[in-house]
């Protein structure tokens, strides 16, 4: 059970699902498991949760305390991130991890601009497996800008529907920008996949759910039957369609937009009806536990996978996958107990609820 006074059902389970999708893809099933969609779920979840928390804070105090907001974000993200990154660098210098460390790639990671560095220079010179940190940079860039936008809209008295329209227009602008870059200019797909300016709409769709029709703050719109037997299946069908359509032009443009829309009914139903049979597993201890440690799992898993994959005596892929998961789980739990839990006690001083 969560120790936080404000607990949203199913979100820990959704974190676990997102991580498992990413892990299975990285572990060798990328042709069957869409790892990028796992990252999109993480983005959506971040937008929804952060905006929900800011909405609650503004509703209570009439403002957003930016100092406390950024202290909370730093304490949530940076300790584990810098410890894991530092250990990766040390283990590379000591020869335990293959590869070499270069100054500029390392600085790009330390300064949270690794996504843009990777677009133009690749991941060479980074510690083994840390190329996945590009997604953390996207979220960091979102945190730098969005709280100010939200406060401006709230202070101006913009109603929830007006906020939705604002975020939707921004998302459509991102879609148009992706189309211009990929279809008209012919940029490499890494440009549209990694960059904050082309992926932030995946976060914005979570923000849209947070400000209008929020399943934990707003009255339910539509009947239970409508959500369970029409909107939820429609969301799943739309997600499936985005994964089945393989046109590069679609995959690097409209795919992210449609997935963001499709995740709205999935999240609403999962949060409102956590004991409904499709979501029961999300709220049971095994998946909730994975959700609690999903951040350190994300930080370490690809390094472990790559360690086995690049071994001079490679094991069968299934064995590599199982070993990688078990070792990643052990490392992540260690980080959770030694770093995240002590830091969480510090965050409580800043009214942390995320």
N, C-alpha and C positions, 0 to 999 in steps of 0.2 A: 504494500500500500504506500502511496506517495505520502511523504511527510509535509508537503506543501499545502497550505490552507486553500489555495486555488488550484484545483487539479482538474484537468480536462481529460475525460475518458478517451481511450483508444490511441492517444498520441504517442505514448511510449511504444505501443505495438506497431504503429505506422512507421516510427523510426526504425524499428527492428526489421520490418518488411523492406524498407528502402535500403537498409544496409545489406540485407541478404541478397537483394537483386544485384547490387553493386558487387558484392563478394563473388557470387556465382559467375557473373560475367568476367571478372578479372581472373577467376580460377580456371578459366578455359572454356566456359560455356557461352562466350560472347555471341556466337551465332544463333543461340537459342534464347538467351536471357538478355534483355535490353538494359545493360548497365546504366546508360544515359538516362533512362526513365527513373531509375532509383535516385539519381542526383536531382532530377526534376521534382520528385516527391519531397526530398529534403528542402529544396528551395521553397516550394509551396508551403510546407510546414513552418519554415522560418518566418515567412511573410505573415502567415496567419497568426502564429503565436506572438510575435513581437508586436504586431498591430493591435491584437486583443489586449495585451498588457498595457500598451500606451493608451488605448481607449479607456480602460479601467482607471488608469492614473489620471487622465484628463477629466474623467467624469467625477472623480473624488476631489481633485485639487484645482481644476481649471487650468492646468499647465502641464508641461513635461519637464522634469528636472533632468536636463541634459548631462550634467555632471554625474549624477547617480546612474543614469542610463549607460553612459560610456564606462563607468567603473564596473558596473555589472557585466557588460559585454566583455570587457578586458579580462575580468576574473573568470568568466565562463570559458573563454576561448584561448587566451594566451598562455596560461601556465602549462597545460598539457601540450599545446602546440610547440612551444619553444623547447620544452624538455625532450620531446620526441625528435624534433628536428636536430637539436644539439647532439643527441645520442646517435642519430644517423650519421652525422658528420664525423663524430669521434670514431664510430665503428668502421667507417670508410677509411679514415686515416690509419687505423690500426690494422686494416686488411681483412677484417671480418666480413665486410660487405664489399662486393665488387663495385668498381667504378672509381671515379675521382671527383674531387670537389673543386669547383672554380668559384671565384669571388662573386662575379656578377649574378650567376644563377642563384647562389646562396643568398645574396642580398635581396634579390627579387622575392624570394620566399619570406625572408625575415621582415621585409617591408610590405608584404601582402600585395604584391603586383606580379606574382608568379604566373598568373593566367596570361597576361600580355607578354611577358618575357617568353613563355612557352610558344606562343603563337608565332613569334618572329625568329626564335632561336632554338626551339625544341627543349628537351629536358636534359640534354647533355650537361654534365657538370653539377647535377643535383644528386643528393644521396639517393640510393636505390629505392625505388617505389614511392618517392615523395612527389612525383609529378602530379598525383591526384589532388594535391593541395590547391590546385587552381580554383576549385569550387569554393574553398574557404575564402579566397580573395574576392570572389564575386559577392559573397555575403558581407564581407567587411566593407566593400564599397557601398553596398546598399545601406548599411548602418550609418555611414558617413553622411548620407543625404536624406534618406526617407524621414527620420524623426522630425527634421525641420519642416519638410513639406507637410507632414501630418499636422504639426502644431499650427502652421499657417492656416490650413484649411479649417481646423477646429476653432481657432481664434476668430476667423472670419465668419463663423457661424454656418459654414457650408453643411447642409444636411447630409445624412448618410448616402442618399441616392446621388447627391452632387459629388460626394467623395468617390463613389463607385464610378461615375462618369469620368471623373478626372483620372483615376487609375486605369480605367479602360482605354481612354484616349492615349495615355502614355504607353500602354501595352500595344495598342495598334500602331503607334509611332515606331516602337521597337520592331514590330513585325515588318513594317514598311522599310525600315533601315536594313533588316536582315535580307529582305528581298532585293533591295538595291545592291547590297554588297555581294550577295551570292549569285543572284541571277543576272543582274545587269553588269556588275564589275567582274564577276568570276573569281572572287577571292577563294582561298582554300577553306575547306569546311572547318578547319581548326579555328579560323577567325570567328565564325558564327557560333561554334560550340563552346569555346572557352571564354570569350570576352564578356565583360560585365555589361557593356552597352547593348549586347545582343541576347543576353540571357536573363536580364533583370525582370522581364515580364513574367517568368516562371515564379518569381517571388511576389510580384504585384498581384497575381491572381489569388494568392493566399491573403494578401491585404484586402482585396475586394470582399472575400468571404468574412473577414474580420469586422468590416464596418457596416455590412448590410446582410441581414439574415444569419448573423453569427449564432451557431447552435448553442452556445453557452451564455450569451448575453441578450439575445432577442427572442421575441415570441415566434413560435413556429409558423412558417408560411406554408400552407398546403398540408394535406392530411398525411397520417402515417403511411397509409396504403400508397399514396402518390409517391412518397420518397422511397419506400422499400421496393415497390413492384414496378415503378415506371422510371423515376429519375436515376436511382442507383444503377439499374441494369443499363439504362441509356448511357450513363457515364462510363461503365465498363465497356460497352460496345464501342463507344467513341475512342477510348484508349486502345482497344484492340485494333481498330481501323487505322489509327496513327502508326501502329507498329507494323501492320501488314503492308501499308503503302510504302514502297521502297524507292520511289522517285527521289533522287538527290535534291531536286529543287524543292519538293515538298518537305523532305526530312530536315532541311536546314532553314526552312521558313515557317510554314504553317503548322508543322508538327508540334512545336512548343506551345503555340497559342491554343490549339485544340486540346492538348493534354492539360493545360492550365484550366480551361473551361470544364473538361471532363472530371477533374479532381474535385471540383466544388461539390457535386452531389455525393461523391464517394466520402468525402470528409464529413459532410453534414450528417449523412446516415450513420457513419461509424461513430460519431460523437454523440448523436441523439439516442441511438439504439445500441449501446455497447453490448447488451446481452442477446441481441438478435444473432441467430446461428452463424451468419457469415463473419461476425466480428467477435465472437466469444473468445477465440484463440488470441486475439489482439490484447485482451484484457486479462489473460492468465499469466501466471508468474514467469514462465520461460521466455515468452516474447517481451514481456514488460522488462525483464532483467536485461535482455539484449538491447532494448531501447534505452535503458539507463546508461549503459556503457557504449552506446553506438558511436559517440564522438571519438573516444580513444580507439575503438575498433576501426573506425574509418582511418584514423591517423596511422595505424600500424599494419593493417591487413595487407596492403599491396607490397610493402617491403618484405613481409614474410613470404608472400606468394612468389615474388621475384627471386628471393633467396633460393628457394627450392627449384624454381624454373631454370635458373642460371647455374645450377650446380653441375660440377664436372661429371657427377654420377646421378643423373636425373632418375627419380622414382616414377612409377606409373602415375598417370595424371590423377586418378581417383585418390591414390595414397597421398599425393602432394596436396590435393584439395583438403582432405580430412586433416592432415597434419597442420596445414596452414591455418585452418579454422580453429583447431584446438590451441595452437600456440598463440594465435592472435587473441583468442578469448582469454588466455592466461595473462598475456601482456596487458590487455585492455583492463582486466580486472585489477591487476596490480596498479596501473595508472589511476584507476577509479578510486582505489582505497588509499593510495599514498599521496595523490595529488588532488583529485577532484573533490573527494569528501572533505579534506581539511580546508580547501579553498571555498567550498560551499558554505562552511561555517562562517568564513569571512564575508561571503556574499549576503548572508542573512542580515548583517549589519546595514546593508544597503537595500533591504526589503526585497530580496531576490525571491521570485516565485516561478522562474522559468527553469 
